[in-house]
Amino acid sequence: MHNNKRKKKHTLRNTFLALILLVVLGGAAYGMTRYRSAKTAVNSSFKPSGVAKQRDVSKQLKDKKPISILLMGTDTGALGRDYKGRTDSMMVLTLNPITNKTTVVSIPRDTAVNIPGYQKDSPAKINAAYSYGQAKTAITTVQKLLNVPIDYYALINMGGMGKVIDRAGGVDVTPTLTFTYQGYTFTNGEKTHMNGKKALAYSRMRYDDPQGDYGRQTRQRAVLTALLKKSSSVKTLLNQYFINSIANQTQTDMTFNDLTKLAKDYNSVRKNTSETHLQGTSAQVADQSMEVMKKSELQRVTDFIRKNLDLSKAKTGDIQYDPATQSSSTTKTDEEIKNIGSQRSTTSRAGSNSSTYGYSSTGY
């Protein structure tokens, strides 16, 4: 699992849009007045995905029905409006205020898929979906992979998460592995208080973990869970200065009004949390190391997500890479995929009213 050539920074893989997380899971205990004072800053992060919703999400919120959110993380510095690189993390979150339950599903960044609309570039790693078509393609890919509706999306840069952890007073995590990374030492079984930088270091380490990226997913979910427990610290987060400081670190298609409904009616979902991840098998696909998912594993996760959304059982999706039925014709490298994101960012800046990615670039 160790590869010196590939060592680099990795974002908190399964992070939530941090401010939204604490608003949703701690908001009801704090009241709405201060939320409204932050409306302008929160709405500055608003960016439609360009995807036609599979169901009436406004009605879901109004009726206090379960919803899903695709959480994506990146490690790009300031996020800005032109970010079109790869997402280093993907996680599907479901909130069910009827059963008072939250579910969290991590999707490995190297999952081998046939990206909808980009057949000539497929199979590819699922983290390339955002490079090819931003949130629209990322959402479509996840929906077709698992046959689940994605009601909202949230994108966060790791710098924003570090700030949130610090502002919440740090998090308490008990490491499940002994290791040293980025100058921090962690001891198996020893409860540790972590500030933002230390928590990110704990959740980033990948190549020295015997379980590789799956081990990292477990550690990242532990950090997220610890942050959920700090929801009582939401008062320290909800001030204009702090919200403004992370506004450019986030993008989402949730409006401020959506957030206030979540804060008011979905606070109970933090009572119970269940988590899992897609488990694949490592294989060389298109000259890259990818994680190949069995149909049975995809079905297990589909059932897990749909159950908390109170949806009937259904067959899982059909865009996973299947070595038994298809060849690996594409040979795009990680660097080439990264360049695609950079090129599209430049193109976007050159045209003021482009709708290349399924939505108008005006009005954000």
C-alpha positions in Angstrom: 0.0 0.0 0.0 3.1 2.2 0.3 4.0 4.3 -2.7 6.5 7.1 -2.3 5.7 8.6 -5.7 2.1 9.0 -4.8 2.6 10.5 -1.3 0.8 13.8 -1.1 -1.8 15.7 1.1 -5.2 14.2 1.2 -8.4 15.9 2.4 -10.6 14.7 5.1 -12.2 12.1 2.8 -15.7 12.0 4.3 -16.1 15.5 5.6 -19.4 17.3 5.6 -19.8 20.9 4.7 -18.7 21.7 8.2 -20.8 24.7 9.0 -23.9 23.0 7.6 -23.2 19.9 9.7 -23.2 21.8 12.9 -26.2 24.0 11.9 -28.2 20.9 11.1 -27.2 18.8 14.0 -27.0 21.4 16.7 -29.2 24.2 15.5 -32.4 23.6 17.2 -30.8 24.0 20.6 -29.5 27.4 19.8 -32.4 29.2 18.1 -32.8 30.9 14.7 -32.1 34.5 15.3 -28.3 34.3 14.9 -28.7 32.0 11.9 -30.6 34.7 10.0 -27.9 37.2 10.8 -25.6 34.9 8.8 -27.9 34.6 5.8 -25.8 36.5 3.3 -22.6 34.6 4.1 -24.3 31.2 3.9 -26.0 32.0 0.6 -22.7 33.1 -0.9 -21.8 29.4 -0.9 -24.9 28.5 -2.9 -24.3 26.9 -6.3 -26.9 24.8 -8.2 -25.7 21.4 -9.4 -27.5 21.5 -12.7 -29.1 18.1 -11.9 -32.9 17.7 -12.2 -33.9 16.5 -8.7 -35.4 13.0 -8.7 -38.0 14.0 -6.2 -39.5 17.2 -4.7 -36.9 18.0 -2.1 -38.8 21.1 -0.9 -41.8 18.9 -0.1 -39.5 16.4 1.6 -38.2 19.2 4.0 -41.7 20.6 4.5 -43.1 17.2 5.4 -40.1 16.4 7.6 -39.3 13.4 5.5 -35.8 11.7 5.1 -33.3 13.4 2.8 -29.9 12.6 1.4 -26.8 14.7 0.9 -23.7 13.9 -1.2 -20.7 15.2 0.7 -17.5 15.9 -1.3 -14.1 17.0 0.0 -11.1 18.5 -1.8 -7.6 19.7 -0.9 -7.1 22.6 -3.3 -6.4 25.6 -1.1 -9.1 28.3 -1.4 -12.1 26.8 -3.2 -13.4 29.8 -5.1 -16.0 29.6 -7.9 -13.7 28.0 -10.6 -12.8 24.8 -8.9 -13.1 21.9 -11.2 -10.5 19.5 -10.0 -10.9 16.0 -8.5 -12.8 15.3 -5.3 -10.6 13.5 -2.9 -13.6 12.3 -0.9 -17.2 11.2 -1.4 -19.8 10.3 1.2 -23.5 9.9 1.1 -25.3 11.1 4.3 -29.0 10.4 5.0 -31.0 12.1 7.7 -34.3 10.5 8.9 -36.2 12.6 11.5 -38.8 10.0 11.8 -36.5 7.2 13.1 -34.1 9.8 14.5 -31.3 8.2 12.6 -28.3 9.3 10.4 -26.4 7.0 8.1 -23.0 7.7 6.6 -21.6 5.8 3.6 -18.0 6.3 2.4 -17.4 5.8 -1.3 -13.7 5.0 -2.0 -12.1 7.6 -4.3 -10.6 4.9 -6.5 -14.0 3.1 -7.2 -14.0 2.0 -10.8 -17.0 3.3 -12.7 -18.2 4.2 -16.2 -18.9 7.9 -15.8 -22.3 8.9 -17.4 -21.7 11.1 -20.4 -18.0 10.3 -20.6 -17.9 6.8 -22.1 -14.7 7.3 -24.0 -13.0 8.3 -20.8 -14.3 5.3 -18.9 -13.7 3.2 -16.9 -12.3 5.8 -14.5 -12.0 6.5 -10.8 -15.1 8.0 -9.3 -13.2 10.9 -8.0 -12.7 12.0 -11.7 -16.4 12.6 -12.1 -16.2 16.1 -10.7 -13.3 16.9 -13.0 -15.4 16.0 -16.0 -18.6 17.7 -15.2 -18.5 19.2 -11.7 -21.3 18.5 -9.2 -23.8 17.6 -12.0 -21.6 14.6 -13.1 -20.6 13.7 -9.6 -24.2 13.5 -8.4 -25.4 11.6 -11.5 -22.5 9.1 -11.2 -23.4 8.3 -7.5 -27.1 8.1 -8.3 -26.6 5.7 -11.2 -24.0 3.6 -9.3 -26.2 3.0 -6.3 -29.7 3.7 -7.6 -30.5 6.2 -4.7 -31.7 9.8 -5.0 -29.3 12.5 -4.1 -31.3 15.5 -2.8 -28.5 17.9 -2.1 -24.7 18.1 -2.4 -22.0 19.9 -0.3 -18.4 20.5 -1.3 -15.8 21.6 1.3 -12.2 22.3 1.2 -10.1 20.8 4.0 -9.0 24.3 5.2 -12.7 24.9 6.2 -12.9 21.7 8.2 -9.7 22.5 10.1 -11.2 25.9 11.1 -14.4 24.4 12.3 -12.7 21.8 14.5 -10.6 24.6 16.1 -13.6 26.8 16.6 -15.5 23.9 18.2 -12.6 23.6 20.7 -11.1 20.5 19.1 -12.4 16.9 19.1 -11.7 13.8 21.2 -10.8 10.7 19.3 -9.4 7.3 20.3 -7.0 6.1 17.6 -7.3 2.5 16.4 -3.7 2.5 15.0 -0.3 3.6 16.3 1.5 5.9 13.8 3.3 9.2 13.3 2.3 11.5 10.5 3.0 15.2 9.8 4.8 15.5 13.1 2.0 14.1 15.2 2.1 10.8 17.0 -1.1 8.7 17.6 -1.3 5.7 19.9 -3.8 2.9 19.5 -6.4 2.9 22.3 -5.3 6.2 23.8 -7.9 8.9 23.8 -6.5 12.0 22.3 -7.7 15.6 22.1 -7.1 17.0 18.6 -7.1 20.5 17.3 -7.9 21.1 13.6 -4.4 20.4 12.2 -3.9 17.2 14.4 -7.4 15.9 13.5 -6.7 16.4 9.8 -3.3 14.6 10.1 -5.0 11.7 11.8 -7.6 11.4 9.1 -5.2 11.9 6.1 -2.6 9.2 6.7 -3.1 6.5 4.1 0.0 4.6 2.9 1.2 3.3 6.3 -2.2 1.9 7.2 -2.5 -1.9 6.8 -6.0 -1.4 5.5 -4.9 1.4 3.1 -7.6 3.8 2.1 -10.3 1.8 3.9 -8.5 2.4 7.2 -8.3 6.0 6.4 -12.0 6.1 5.8 -12.6 4.6 9.3 -10.4 7.2 10.9 -12.1 10.0 9.0 -15.6 8.8 10.1 -14.3 8.8 13.7 -13.3 12.5 13.4 -16.7 13.3 11.9 -18.5 11.5 14.7 -16.4 13.3 17.3 -17.4 16.6 15.7 -21.1 15.6 15.8 -20.7 15.1 19.6 -19.4 18.7 19.8 -22.7 20.1 18.4 -23.2 21.7 21.8 -20.4 24.1 20.7 -22.5 25.4 17.8 -22.8 28.8 19.7 -19.1 29.4 19.3 -19.4 28.8 15.5 -22.4 31.0 14.6 -20.9 34.4 14.4 -20.6 36.6 11.3 -16.7 36.7 11.4 -16.3 32.9 11.5 -19.0 32.2 8.8 -17.4 34.8 6.5 -14.0 33.2 7.0 -15.1 29.8 5.6 -17.6 31.0 3.0 -15.1 30.6 0.2 -14.3 27.1 1.4 -17.7 25.7 0.6 -20.2 25.1 -2.2 -23.7 23.7 -1.9 -27.1 23.7 -3.5 -28.8 24.1 0.0 -30.2 27.6 0.5 -30.3 29.4 3.8 -34.0 28.6 4.0 -33.2 24.9 3.5 -30.8 25.1 6.4 -33.2 26.7 8.8 -35.7 23.9 8.1 -33.0 21.3 8.7 -31.9 23.0 11.9 -35.5 23.2 13.2 -36.9 19.9 12.2 -34.0 17.5 11.8 -32.1 17.9 15.1 -33.2 14.5 16.3 -31.2 12.6 13.7 -28.0 12.9 15.7 -29.4 10.5 18.3 -28.4 7.4 16.3 -25.7 7.1 13.6 -24.9 4.1 11.5 -22.0 4.0 9.1 -20.5 1.8 6.4 -18.4 1.9 3.2 -18.2 0.3 -0.1 -15.7 -2.5 0.0 -14.0 -3.3 -3.3 -11.1 -5.4 -4.6 -7.9 -3.7 -5.9 -7.2 -4.2 -9.6 -5.3 -2.6 -12.5 -7.9 -0.9 -14.6 -7.0 1.4 -17.5 -3.4 1.4 -16.3 -4.4 2.6 -12.9 -5.0 1.0 -9.5 -8.7 1.1 -8.9 -11.3 -0.5 -6.5 -13.6 -2.9 -8.4 -17.0 -3.3 -6.7 -19.1 -6.5 -6.8 -22.7 -6.2 -7.6 -23.6 -7.8 -4.3 -21.6 -5.2 -2.4 -23.3 -2.4 -4.3 -26.7 -3.9 -3.6 -25.8 -4.1 0.2 -25.1 -0.4 0.3 -28.1 0.5 -1.9 -30.3 -1.3 0.6 -28.6 0.4 3.5 -29.2 3.9 2.1 -32.7 3.3 0.8 -33.8 1.9 4.1 -33.0 5.1 6.0 -34.7 7.1 3.3 -37.8 5.1 3.8 -37.7 3.9 0.2 -38.8 0.5 -1.1 -36.1 -2.0 -2.0 -34.7 -1.7 -5.6 -31.9 -3.1 -7.7 -28.6 -1.3 -7.4 -27.2 0.7 -10.2 -25.4 -0.6 -13.3 -22.4 1.7 -14.1 -19.7 -0.1 -12.1 -16.7 -1.5 -13.9 -17.2 -5.2 -14.6 -14.0 -7.0 -15.7 -16.0 -9.9 -16.9 -18.0 -8.0 -19.5 -15.9 -5.0 -20.5 -12.3 -4.1 -21.4 -10.2 -1.2 -20.1 -9.7 0.9 -23.1 -8.9 4.3 -21.5 -5.4 5.0 -20.3 -5.8 8.4 -18.7 -3.5 9.0 -15.8 -4.2 10.9 -12.6 -2.2 13.8 -13.9 -4.2 13.9 -17.1 -7.4 14.0 -15.2 -6.0 16.8 -13.0 -5.2 18.7 -16.1 -8.7 18.3 -17.4 -10.0 20.1 -14.3 -7.4 22.9 -14.8 -8.3 23.4 -18.5 -12.0 23.6 -17.8 -11.4 26.1 -15.0 -9.5 28.3 -17.5 -12.3 27.9 -20.1 -15.0 28.9 -17.5 -13.1 32.1 -16.6 -12.8 33.0 -20.3 -16.6 32.9 -20.9 -19.0 34.9 -18.7 -22.2 33.1 -19.5 -21.2 29.6 -20.3 -23.6 26.7 -19.6 -21.2 24.0 -20.5 -21.8 22.1 -17.3 -25.6 22.1 -17.3 -26.3 25.5 -15.6 -25.9 29.1 -16.3 -22.8 30.8 -14.7 -24.7 33.9 -13.9 -26.5 34.8 -10.7 -24.3 33.1 -8.2 
